[in-house]
Amino acid sequence: AGLPEAELRSGMAEVAKYGFIADPTLLPLIEENAPSISAGDPDILQEIVGRSVRVKAGIVAADEREGGVRAHLNYGHTFAHAIEQVAGLGVAGVAGVAGGEEAPLDGRVAGVRHGEAVALGMMSAAYLSAELGRLEAEAVETHRRVLDAVGLPVKAPLGIDELEPAWGLDKKYRQGVRFVLLNEIGVPEAGVEAPREAVARALERMS
């Protein structure tokens, strides 16, 4: 495949996302073929990437008909964007920017790649879905197993006090933070508001 292993791993987060939001049959394919995927086996990569592309194309086409479905592609990204902010600026740094101060580079999750942030974001979203009574524990465990199988992170020492300032910096969240959550694997729902306490509990489960 020619991609460095870390880049390949990072890209697998997006592939897994399509399994979580639209094509659950992708998930056992990823999990069972994890060693081949990590080794860059072109046959399995071609199959899973091809299927991901078809899923995305289907979502985009549906969005043109119905509107709003494309938002499902943001599964995990509300958390991921905040995690990337904290990783780049540091916890104190994000708070500093939010307060108009210069930000020191002291991130506790420094050097996180986009795909790794998305993996952590999807794991957080799965826990939040469970906290809100939408997602079964078994489906949360499926997230953990699939992401872990391809070497993606499933734990991070982040709490709501760290992520809230990052959301505060993002214009998208001026009217409040909304999440794409799962009612079951393959059944996402966009625009979900969640109580702060539920978000805090979901993040506690990430530690």
C-alpha positions in Angstrom: 0.0 0.0 0.0 3.0 2.2 0.5 1.6 4.1 3.4 3.6 4.4 6.7 2.0 2.2 9.4 1.0 5.2 11.5 -0.7 6.9 8.6 -2.5 3.6 7.7 -3.7 3.3 11.3 -4.9 6.8 11.3 -6.9 6.3 8.0 -8.5 3.2 9.5 -10.5 5.4 11.9 -12.4 6.8 9.0 -13.0 3.4 7.5 -14.3 2.1 10.9 -16.5 5.2 11.1 -18.4 4.1 8.0 -18.9 0.7 9.7 -20.3 2.4 12.8 -22.7 4.8 11.0 -23.8 2.9 8.0 -22.4 -0.6 7.2 -21.9 -2.8 10.3 -20.6 -5.7 8.2 -17.4 -3.7 7.7 -16.6 -4.0 11.4 -15.9 -7.8 11.6 -14.0 -7.5 8.3 -11.7 -4.9 10.0 -11.4 -6.8 13.2 -10.7 -10.2 11.7 -8.2 -8.9 9.1 -6.4 -6.5 11.5 -3.0 -8.1 11.1 -3.2 -8.0 7.3 -4.5 -4.4 7.4 -1.6 -3.3 9.7 0.8 -5.1 7.3 -0.6 -3.1 4.4 -2.0 -6.1 2.5 -3.3 -4.5 -0.7 -6.2 -6.9 -1.3 -7.9 -6.3 2.1 -7.2 -2.6 2.0 -8.7 -2.3 -1.5 -11.8 -4.1 -0.3 -12.4 -2.1 2.9 -11.5 1.3 1.3 -13.7 0.5 -1.7 -16.6 -0.3 0.5 -16.0 2.9 2.6 -16.0 5.0 -0.6 -19.3 3.4 -1.6 -20.9 4.1 1.8 -19.8 7.7 1.7 -21.1 8.1 -1.9 -24.4 6.7 -0.8 -24.7 9.1 2.2 -23.8 12.1 0.0 -26.4 11.0 -2.6 -29.0 10.5 0.1 -28.2 14.0 1.5 -28.9 15.5 -1.9 -32.4 13.9 -1.8 -33.3 14.4 1.9 -30.8 16.9 3.4 -29.1 16.4 6.7 -27.8 12.9 6.3 -24.3 14.1 5.4 -24.1 15.3 9.1 -23.7 11.6 10.0 -20.2 11.7 8.5 -19.3 13.8 11.5 -19.7 10.9 14.0 -16.9 11.3 16.6 -15.8 14.6 15.2 -17.3 16.9 17.9 -15.1 15.2 20.4 -12.2 14.8 18.0 -11.9 18.5 17.1 -11.8 19.4 20.7 -9.2 16.7 21.4 -7.1 18.0 18.5 -7.3 21.5 20.0 -6.1 20.2 23.4 -3.4 18.1 21.8 -2.0 21.1 19.9 -2.3 23.8 22.5 -2.4 21.9 25.7 -5.2 22.1 28.3 -3.9 25.4 29.7 -3.3 26.5 26.2 -6.9 26.0 25.1 -8.2 27.8 28.2 -5.7 30.6 27.5 -6.9 31.1 23.9 -10.5 31.0 25.2 -9.5 33.7 27.7 -7.6 35.7 25.1 -4.1 34.8 26.3 -1.2 33.3 24.4 -1.2 29.5 24.4 1.7 27.4 25.6 2.3 24.1 23.7 1.9 21.7 26.6 -0.7 19.2 25.3 -1.2 16.0 27.4 -2.2 14.2 24.2 0.5 15.9 22.1 1.2 14.7 18.6 -2.2 13.1 18.1 -3.0 12.4 14.5 -6.4 13.3 13.0 -7.4 9.6 12.7 -6.4 9.0 16.3 -8.4 11.9 17.5 -11.4 10.6 15.5 -11.0 7.2 17.1 -11.0 8.8 20.6 -14.0 10.9 19.5 -16.0 7.9 18.3 -15.2 6.0 21.5 -16.4 9.1 23.5 -19.5 9.3 21.3 -20.3 5.7 21.9 -20.0 6.1 25.7 -22.2 9.2 25.5 -24.7 7.3 23.4 -24.7 4.6 26.1 -25.0 7.3 28.9 -28.2 8.6 27.2 -29.7 5.1 27.0 -29.4 5.0 23.2 -26.6 2.4 22.7 -26.2 -1.1 24.3 -23.0 -1.9 26.2 -22.2 -4.6 23.7 -22.1 -2.0 20.9 -19.7 0.2 22.9 -17.5 -2.8 23.4 -17.6 -3.4 19.6 -16.2 0.1 19.2 -13.4 -0.6 21.6 -12.5 -4.0 20.1 -12.5 -2.8 16.4 -10.5 0.4 17.0 -8.0 -1.4 19.3 -7.6 -4.2 16.8 -6.0 -1.8 14.3 -3.9 -0.1 16.9 -6.0 3.0 17.4 -6.3 4.6 20.8 -9.4 3.9 22.9 -8.4 5.7 26.1 -7.3 9.2 26.9 -7.0 11.3 30.0 -9.4 14.0 29.0 -12.3 15.5 31.0 -15.0 17.9 30.2 -13.1 20.7 31.9 -10.4 20.3 29.2 -12.7 20.0 26.2 -15.3 22.7 27.0 -12.9 25.6 26.3 -12.0 24.1 23.0 -15.7 23.9 22.0 -16.0 27.5 23.2 -13.4 28.5 20.6 -15.3 26.8 17.7 -17.9 29.0 16.0 -20.0 25.9 15.1 -20.8 25.5 18.8 -21.8 29.1 19.7 -25.4 27.9 19.9 -24.5 24.9 22.0 -22.6 21.7 21.5 -24.5 19.0 19.5 -23.3 15.5 18.8 -23.8 12.8 16.2 -24.7 9.7 18.4 -25.8 6.2 17.7 -29.1 4.6 18.5 -27.5 1.3 17.4 -24.6 0.5 15.2 -25.6 1.6 11.7 -28.3 4.0 13.0 -26.8 7.4 13.7 -28.7 10.6 14.7 -27.3 14.1 14.2 -27.9 17.3 16.2 -28.3 15.6 19.6 -27.9 17.9 22.6 -26.6 16.1 25.8 -26.6 17.2 29.4 -23.2 18.3 30.6 -23.3 15.6 33.3 -23.7 12.9 30.7 -20.8 14.2 28.6 -18.7 14.4 31.8 -19.5 10.7 32.6 -18.8 9.6 29.1 -15.3 11.2 29.2 -14.6 9.7 32.6 -15.1 6.3 31.0 -12.3 7.2 28.6 -9.7 7.5 31.3 
